[in-house]
Amino acid sequence: MPRNHFIRPDNDPAVLEPNKAGSFGFGAMMSLFGLALWRRRK
C-alpha cells in the first residue's frame, strides 16, 4: 500500500485554500475590531 496517498502536498488547493481564507478572515476581523476600539477611544 503506497504511503504517499496519505501525504498531502503543500500545493494541494484543497489544503491551501482554507488556510489562506482563514488567515485573511482573521486579519480582517482583527482590523475591524481594532478600528472599532480606536473610534470608541477618540
PDBQT receptor file of N, H, CA, C and O in Angstrom, charges set to zero:
ATOM      1  N   MET A   1       0.844  -1.203   0.000  1.00  0.00    +0.000 N 
ATOM      2  CA  MET A   1       0.000   0.000   0.000  1.00  0.00    +0.000 C 
ATOM      3  C   MET A   1       0.880   1.254   0.000  1.00  0.00    +0.000 C 
ATOM      4  O   MET A   1       1.755   1.385   0.855  1.00  0.00    +0.000 OA
ATOM      5  N   PRO A   2       0.665   2.172  -0.939  1.00  0.00    +0.000 N 
ATOM      6  CA  PRO A   2       1.521   3.376  -1.022  1.00  0.00    +0.000 C 
ATOM      7  C   PRO A   2       1.265   4.333   0.128  1.00  0.00    +0.000 C 
ATOM      8  O   PRO A   2       0.120   4.614   0.483  1.00  0.00    +0.000 OA
ATOM      9  N   ARG A   3       2.338   4.822   0.693  1.00  0.00    +0.000 N 
ATOM     10  H   ARG A   3       3.268   4.594   0.405  1.00  0.00    +0.000 HD
ATOM     11  CA  ARG A   3       2.207   5.765   1.809  1.00  0.00    +0.000 C 
ATOM     12  C   ARG A   3       1.917   7.182   1.325  1.00  0.00    +0.000 C 
ATOM     13  O   ARG A   3       1.282   7.957   2.039  1.00  0.00    +0.000 OA
ATOM     14  N   ASN A   4       2.368   7.527   0.137  1.00  0.00    +0.000 N 
ATOM     15  H   ASN A   4       2.885   6.897  -0.443  1.00  0.00    +0.000 HD
ATOM     16  CA  ASN A   4       2.199   8.901  -0.332  1.00  0.00    +0.000 C 
ATOM     17  C   ASN A   4       0.741   9.223  -0.625  1.00  0.00    +0.000 C 
ATOM     18  O   ASN A   4       0.408  10.372  -0.916  1.00  0.00    +0.000 OA
ATOM     19  N   HIS A   5      -0.131   8.225  -0.554  1.00  0.00    +0.000 N 
ATOM     20  H   HIS A   5       0.139   7.291  -0.318  1.00  0.00    +0.000 HD
ATOM     21  CA  HIS A   5      -1.558   8.500  -0.742  1.00  0.00    +0.000 C 
ATOM     22  C   HIS A   5      -2.100   9.342   0.416  1.00  0.00    +0.000 C 
ATOM     23  O   HIS A   5      -3.048  10.108   0.245  1.00  0.00    +0.000 OA
ATOM     24  N   PHE A   6      -1.493   9.195   1.588  1.00  0.00    +0.000 N 
ATOM     25  H   PHE A   6      -0.722   8.573   1.727  1.00  0.00    +0.000 HD
ATOM     26  CA  PHE A   6      -1.974   9.908   2.771  1.00  0.00    +0.000 C 
ATOM     27  C   PHE A   6      -1.247  11.223   2.998  1.00  0.00    +0.000 C 
ATOM     28  O   PHE A   6      -1.637  12.005   3.865  1.00  0.00    +0.000 OA
ATOM     29  N   ILE A   7      -0.189  11.477   2.224  1.00  0.00    +0.000 N 
ATOM     30  H   ILE A   7       0.128  10.842   1.520  1.00  0.00    +0.000 HD
ATOM     31  CA  ILE A   7       0.591  12.705   2.417  1.00  0.00    +0.000 C 
ATOM     32  C   ILE A   7       0.049  13.778   1.479  1.00  0.00    +0.000 C 
ATOM     33  O   ILE A   7       0.065  13.611   0.259  1.00  0.00    +0.000 OA
ATOM     34  N   ARG A   8      -0.425  14.870   2.049  1.00  0.00    +0.000 N 
ATOM     35  H   ARG A   8      -0.438  15.006   3.040  1.00  0.00    +0.000 HD
ATOM     36  CA  ARG A   8      -0.956  15.959   1.233  1.00  0.00    +0.000 C 
ATOM     37  C   ARG A   8       0.163  16.949   0.914  1.00  0.00    +0.000 C 
ATOM     38  O   ARG A   8       0.798  17.471   1.831  1.00  0.00    +0.000 OA
ATOM     39  N   PRO A   9       0.415  17.214  -0.360  1.00  0.00    +0.000 N 
ATOM     40  CA  PRO A   9       1.452  18.192  -0.721  1.00  0.00    +0.000 C 
ATOM     41  C   PRO A   9       1.023  19.613  -0.372  1.00  0.00    +0.000 C 
ATOM     42  O   PRO A   9      -0.163  19.893  -0.198  1.00  0.00    +0.000 OA
ATOM     43  N   ASP A  10       2.001  20.498  -0.274  1.00  0.00    +0.000 N 
ATOM     44  H   ASP A  10       2.964  20.270  -0.415  1.00  0.00    +0.000 HD
ATOM     45  CA  ASP A  10       1.716  21.884   0.112  1.00  0.00    +0.000 C 
ATOM     46  C   ASP A  10       0.938  22.626  -0.974  1.00  0.00    +0.000 C 
ATOM     47  O   ASP A  10       0.180  23.550  -0.680  1.00  0.00    +0.000 OA
ATOM     48  N   ASN A  11       1.130  22.218  -2.223  1.00  0.00    +0.000 N 
ATOM     49  H   ASN A  11       1.746  21.467  -2.461  1.00  0.00    +0.000 HD
ATOM     50  CA  ASN A  11       0.463  22.945  -3.309  1.00  0.00    +0.000 C 
ATOM     51  C   ASN A  11      -0.903  22.347  -3.624  1.00  0.00    +0.000 C 
ATOM     52  O   ASN A  11      -1.474  22.648  -4.672  1.00  0.00    +0.000 OA
ATOM     53  N   ASP A  12      -1.439  21.507  -2.742  1.00  0.00    +0.000 N 
ATOM     54  H   ASP A  12      -0.975  21.262  -1.890  1.00  0.00    +0.000 HD
ATOM     55  CA  ASP A  12      -2.772  20.951  -2.942  1.00  0.00    +0.000 C 
ATOM     56  C   ASP A  12      -3.804  22.044  -2.664  1.00  0.00    +0.000 C 
ATOM     57  O   ASP A  12      -3.855  22.552  -1.543  1.00  0.00    +0.000 OA
ATOM     58  N   PRO A  13      -4.620  22.419  -3.634  1.00  0.00    +0.000 N 
ATOM     59  CA  PRO A  13      -5.572  23.515  -3.419  1.00  0.00    +0.000 C 
ATOM     60  C   PRO A  13      -6.574  23.216  -2.308  1.00  0.00    +0.000 C 
ATOM     61  O   PRO A  13      -7.069  24.137  -1.659  1.00  0.00    +0.000 OA
ATOM     62  N   ALA A  14      -6.878  21.933  -2.081  1.00  0.00    +0.000 N 
ATOM     63  H   ALA A  14      -6.476  21.185  -2.609  1.00  0.00    +0.000 HD
ATOM     64  CA  ALA A  14      -7.834  21.578  -1.029  1.00  0.00    +0.000 C 
ATOM     65  C   ALA A  14      -7.273  21.932   0.346  1.00  0.00    +0.000 C 
ATOM     66  O   ALA A  14      -8.029  22.205   1.279  1.00  0.00    +0.000 OA
ATOM     67  N   VAL A  15      -5.938  21.925   0.470  1.00  0.00    +0.000 N 
ATOM     68  H   VAL A  15      -5.324  21.702  -0.287  1.00  0.00    +0.000 HD
ATOM     69  CA  VAL A  15      -5.315  22.262   1.749  1.00  0.00    +0.000 C 
ATOM     70  C   VAL A  15      -4.982  23.750   1.794  1.00  0.00    +0.000 C 
ATOM     71  O   VAL A  15      -5.087  24.381   2.845  1.00  0.00    +0.000 OA
ATOM     72  N   LEU A  16      -4.581  24.307   0.656  1.00  0.00    +0.000 N 
ATOM     73  H   LEU A  16      -4.496  23.794  -0.199  1.00  0.00    +0.000 HD
ATOM     74  CA  LEU A  16      -4.078  25.676   0.627  1.00  0.00    +0.000 C 
ATOM     75  C   LEU A  16      -5.210  26.693   0.788  1.00  0.00    +0.000 C 
ATOM     76  O   LEU A  16      -5.060  27.668   1.524  1.00  0.00    +0.000 OA
ATOM     77  N   GLU A  17      -6.332  26.478   0.114  1.00  0.00    +0.000 N 
ATOM     78  H   GLU A  17      -6.454  25.685  -0.484  1.00  0.00    +0.000 HD
ATOM     79  CA  GLU A  17      -7.386  27.495   0.086  1.00  0.00    +0.000 C 
ATOM     80  C   GLU A  17      -8.006  27.785   1.451  1.00  0.00    +0.000 C 
ATOM     81  O   GLU A  17      -8.111  28.957   1.812  1.00  0.00    +0.000 OA
ATOM     82  N   PRO A  18      -8.420  26.785   2.227  1.00  0.00    +0.000 N 
ATOM     83  CA  PRO A  18      -8.997  27.109   3.547  1.00  0.00    +0.000 C 
ATOM     84  C   PRO A  18      -7.992  27.814   4.452  1.00  0.00    +0.000 C 
ATOM     85  O   PRO A  18      -8.374  28.669   5.251  1.00  0.00    +0.000 OA
ATOM     86  N   ASN A  19      -6.710  27.465   4.335  1.00  0.00    +0.000 N 
ATOM     87  H   ASN A  19      -6.400  26.770   3.687  1.00  0.00    +0.000 HD
ATOM     88  CA  ASN A  19      -5.689  28.099   5.166  1.00  0.00    +0.000 C 
ATOM     89  C   ASN A  19      -5.570  29.575   4.798  1.00  0.00    +0.000 C 
ATOM     90  O   ASN A  19      -5.510  30.431   5.681  1.00  0.00    +0.000 OA
ATOM     91  N   LYS A  20      -5.537  29.877   3.501  1.00  0.00    +0.000 N 
ATOM     92  H   LYS A  20      -5.587  29.182   2.784  1.00  0.00    +0.000 HD
ATOM     93  CA  LYS A  20      -5.438  31.274   3.062  1.00  0.00    +0.000 C 
ATOM     94  C   LYS A  20      -6.693  32.053   3.450  1.00  0.00    +0.000 C 
ATOM     95  O   LYS A  20      -6.596  33.174   3.951  1.00  0.00    +0.000 OA
ATOM     96  N   ALA A  21      -7.859  31.471   3.224  1.00  0.00    +0.000 N 
ATOM     97  H   ALA A  21      -7.937  30.561   2.817  1.00  0.00    +0.000 HD
ATOM     98  CA  ALA A  21      -9.113  32.156   3.541  1.00  0.00    +0.000 C 
ATOM     99  C   ALA A  21      -9.225  32.373   5.045  1.00  0.00    +0.000 C 
ATOM    100  O   ALA A  21      -9.720  33.408   5.489  1.00  0.00    +0.000 OA
ATOM    101  N   GLY A  22      -8.765  31.398   5.831  1.00  0.00    +0.000 N 
ATOM    102  H   GLY A  22      -8.363  30.556   5.470  1.00  0.00    +0.000 HD
ATOM    103  CA  GLY A  22      -8.849  31.529   7.287  1.00  0.00    +0.000 C 
ATOM    104  C   GLY A  22      -7.960  32.645   7.797  1.00  0.00    +0.000 C 
ATOM    105  O   GLY A  22      -8.375  33.428   8.651  1.00  0.00    +0.000 OA
ATOM    106  N   SER A  23      -6.732  32.727   7.278  1.00  0.00    +0.000 N 
ATOM    107  H   SER A  23      -6.395  32.091   6.583  1.00  0.00    +0.000 HD
ATOM    108  CA  SER A  23      -5.817  33.770   7.745  1.00  0.00    +0.000 C 
ATOM    109  C   SER A  23      -6.305  35.147   7.285  1.00  0.00    +0.000 C 
ATOM    110  O   SER A  23      -6.169  36.127   8.018  1.00  0.00    +0.000 OA
ATOM    111  N   PHE A  24      -6.866  35.226   6.092  1.00  0.00    +0.000 N 
ATOM    112  H   PHE A  24      -6.977  34.431   5.497  1.00  0.00    +0.000 HD
ATOM    113  CA  PHE A  24      -7.382  36.506   5.594  1.00  0.00    +0.000 C 
ATOM    114  C   PHE A  24      -8.587  36.952   6.425  1.00  0.00    +0.000 C 
ATOM    115  O   PHE A  24      -8.694  38.124   6.786  1.00  0.00    +0.000 OA
ATOM    116  N   GLY A  25      -9.489  36.019   6.727  1.00  0.00    +0.000 N 
ATOM    117  H   GLY A  25      -9.401  35.067   6.434  1.00  0.00    +0.000 HD
ATOM    118  CA  GLY A  25     -10.658  36.355   7.537  1.00  0.00    +0.000 C 
ATOM    119  C   GLY A  25     -10.251  36.800   8.929  1.00  0.00    +0.000 C 
ATOM    120  O   GLY A  25     -10.842  37.723   9.489  1.00  0.00    +0.000 OA
ATOM    121  N   PHE A  26      -9.238  36.142   9.490  1.00  0.00    +0.000 N 
ATOM    122  H   PHE A  26      -8.758  35.392   9.035  1.00  0.00    +0.000 HD
ATOM    123  CA  PHE A  26      -8.763  36.503  10.828  1.00  0.00    +0.000 C 
ATOM    124  C   PHE A  26      -8.173  37.909  10.817  1.00  0.00    +0.000 C 
ATOM    125  O   PHE A  26      -8.438  38.697  11.724  1.00  0.00    +0.000 OA
ATOM    126  N   GLY A  27      -7.387  38.227   9.813  1.00  0.00    +0.000 N 
ATOM    127  H   GLY A  27      -7.171  37.587   9.076  1.00  0.00    +0.000 HD
ATOM    128  CA  GLY A  27      -6.781  39.559   9.721  1.00  0.00    +0.000 C 
ATOM    129  C   GLY A  27      -7.840  40.638   9.535  1.00  0.00    +0.000 C 
ATOM    130  O   GLY A  27      -7.746  41.712  10.130  1.00  0.00    +0.000 OA
ATOM    131  N   ALA A  28      -8.845  40.357   8.714  1.00  0.00    +0.000 N 
ATOM    132  H   ALA A  28      -8.921  39.485   8.231  1.00  0.00    +0.000 HD
ATOM    133  CA  ALA A  28      -9.917  41.342   8.506  1.00  0.00    +0.000 C 
ATOM    134  C   ALA A  28     -10.705  41.550   9.794  1.00  0.00    +0.000 C 
ATOM    135  O   ALA A  28     -11.082  42.674  10.124  1.00  0.00    +0.000 OA
ATOM    136  N   MET A  29     -10.952  40.459  10.521  1.00  0.00    +0.000 N 
ATOM    137  H   MET A  29     -10.646  39.546  10.252  1.00  0.00    +0.000 HD
ATOM    138  CA  MET A  29     -11.702  40.564  11.773  1.00  0.00    +0.000 C 
ATOM    139  C   MET A  29     -10.921  41.367  12.806  1.00  0.00    +0.000 C 
ATOM    140  O   MET A  29     -11.490  42.197  13.516  1.00  0.00    +0.000 OA
ATOM    141  N   MET A  30      -9.619  41.119  12.887  1.00  0.00    +0.000 N 
ATOM    142  H   MET A  30      -9.157  40.445  12.310  1.00  0.00    +0.000 HD
ATOM    143  CA  MET A  30      -8.794  41.840  13.860  1.00  0.00    +0.000 C 
ATOM    144  C   MET A  30      -8.722  43.322  13.502  1.00  0.00    +0.000 C 
ATOM    145  O   MET A  30      -8.764  44.170  14.394  1.00  0.00    +0.000 OA
ATOM    146  N   SER A  31      -8.614  43.648  12.216  1.00  0.00    +0.000 N 
ATOM    147  H   SER A  31      -8.580  42.959  11.492  1.00  0.00    +0.000 HD
ATOM    148  CA  SER A  31      -8.531  45.062  11.822  1.00  0.00    +0.000 C 
ATOM    149  C   SER A  31      -9.853  45.775  12.117  1.00  0.00    +0.000 C 
ATOM    150  O   SER A  31      -9.851  46.925  12.558  1.00  0.00    +0.000 OA
ATOM    151  N   LEU A  32     -10.968  45.108  11.879  1.00  0.00    +0.000 N 
ATOM    152  H   LEU A  32     -10.969  44.175  11.520  1.00  0.00    +0.000 HD
ATOM    153  CA  LEU A  32     -12.269  45.720  12.189  1.00  0.00    +0.000 C 
ATOM    154  C   LEU A  32     -12.422  45.926  13.687  1.00  0.00    +0.000 C 
ATOM    155  O   LEU A  32     -12.937  46.953  14.130  1.00  0.00    +0.000 OA
ATOM    156  N   PHE A  33     -11.976  44.953  14.461  1.00  0.00    +0.000 N 
ATOM    157  H   PHE A  33     -11.558  44.119  14.101  1.00  0.00    +0.000 HD
ATOM    158  CA  PHE A  33     -12.063  45.057  15.919  1.00  0.00    +0.000 C 
ATOM    159  C   PHE A  33     -11.199  46.216  16.422  1.00  0.00    +0.000 C 
ATOM    160  O   PHE A  33     -11.622  46.986  17.284  1.00  0.00    +0.000 OA
ATOM    161  N   GLY A  34      -9.988  46.331  15.877  1.00  0.00    +0.000 N 
ATOM    162  H   GLY A  34      -9.645  45.705  15.176  1.00  0.00    +0.000 HD
ATOM    163  CA  GLY A  34      -9.093  47.416  16.276  1.00  0.00    +0.000 C 
ATOM    164  C   GLY A  34      -9.649  48.775  15.872  1.00  0.00    +0.000 C 
ATOM    165  O   GLY A  34      -9.517  49.748  16.615  1.00  0.00    +0.000 OA
ATOM    166  N   LEU A  35     -10.270  48.844  14.697  1.00  0.00    +0.000 N 
ATOM    167  H   LEU A  35     -10.377  48.054  14.094  1.00  0.00    +0.000 HD
ATOM    168  CA  LEU A  35     -10.861  50.105  14.244  1.00  0.00    +0.000 C 
ATOM    169  C   LEU A  35     -12.012  50.523  15.160  1.00  0.00    +0.000 C 
ATOM    170  O   LEU A  35     -12.153  51.703  15.481  1.00  0.00    +0.000 OA
ATOM    171  N   ALA A  36     -12.828  49.567  15.578  1.00  0.00    +0.000 N 
ATOM    172  H   ALA A  36     -12.713  48.608  15.317  1.00  0.00    +0.000 HD
ATOM    173  CA  ALA A  36     -13.946  49.879  16.470  1.00  0.00    +0.000 C 
ATOM    174  C   ALA A  36     -13.423  50.390  17.813  1.00  0.00    +0.000 C 
ATOM    175  O   ALA A  36     -13.964  51.347  18.366  1.00  0.00    +0.000 OA
ATOM    176  N   LEU A  37     -12.380  49.758  18.335  1.00  0.00    +0.000 N 
ATOM    177  H   LEU A  37     -11.940  48.980  17.886  1.00  0.00    +0.000 HD
ATOM    178  CA  LEU A  37     -11.810  50.204  19.613  1.00  0.00    +0.000 C 
ATOM    179  C   LEU A  37     -11.210  51.601  19.469  1.00  0.00    +0.000 C 
ATOM    180  O   LEU A  37     -11.351  52.439  20.359  1.00  0.00    +0.000 OA
ATOM    181  N   TRP A  38     -10.533  51.847  18.331  1.00  0.00    +0.000 N 
ATOM    182  H   TRP A  38     -10.418  51.166  17.608  1.00  0.00    +0.000 HD
ATOM    183  CA  TRP A  38      -9.880  53.141  18.126  1.00  0.00    +0.000 C 
ATOM    184  C   TRP A  38     -10.925  54.253  18.012  1.00  0.00    +0.000 C 
ATOM    185  O   TRP A  38     -10.733  55.343  18.552  1.00  0.00    +0.000 OA
ATOM    186  N   ARG A  39     -12.026  53.981  17.311  1.00  0.00    +0.000 N 
ATOM    187  H   ARG A  39     -12.181  53.096  16.872  1.00  0.00    +0.000 HD
ATOM    188  CA  ARG A  39     -13.074  55.001  17.149  1.00  0.00    +0.000 C 
ATOM    189  C   ARG A  39     -13.797  55.243  18.472  1.00  0.00    +0.000 C 
ATOM    190  O   ARG A  39     -14.233  56.360  18.750  1.00  0.00    +0.000 OA
ATOM    191  N   ARG A  40     -13.922  54.198  19.281  1.00  0.00    +0.000 N 
ATOM    192  H   ARG A  40     -13.567  53.290  19.055  1.00  0.00    +0.000 HD
ATOM    193  CA  ARG A  40     -14.597  54.381  20.564  1.00  0.00    +0.000 C 
ATOM    194  C   ARG A  40     -13.733  55.199  21.514  1.00  0.00    +0.000 C 
ATOM    195  O   ARG A  40     -14.244  55.962  22.334  1.00  0.00    +0.000 OA
ATOM    196  N   ARG A  41     -12.410  55.032  21.393  1.00  0.00    +0.000 N 
ATOM    197  H   ARG A  41     -11.995  54.413  20.727  1.00  0.00    +0.000 HD
ATOM    198  CA  ARG A  41     -11.498  55.727  22.315  1.00  0.00    +0.000 C 
ATOM    199  C   ARG A  41     -11.440  57.212  21.996  1.00  0.00    +0.000 C 
ATOM    200  O   ARG A  41     -11.245  58.023  22.902  1.00  0.00    +0.000 OA
ATOM    201  N   LYS A  42     -11.603  57.588  20.738  1.00  0.00    +0.000 N 
ATOM    202  H   LYS A  42     -11.761  56.930  20.003  1.00  0.00    +0.000 HD
ATOM    203  CA  LYS A  42     -11.493  59.012  20.363  1.00  0.00    +0.000 C 
ATOM    204  C   LYS A  42     -12.670  59.823  20.868  1.00  0.00    +0.000 C 
ATOM    205  O   LYS A  42     -12.731  61.031  20.639  1.00  0.00    +0.000 OA
TER     206      LYS A  42
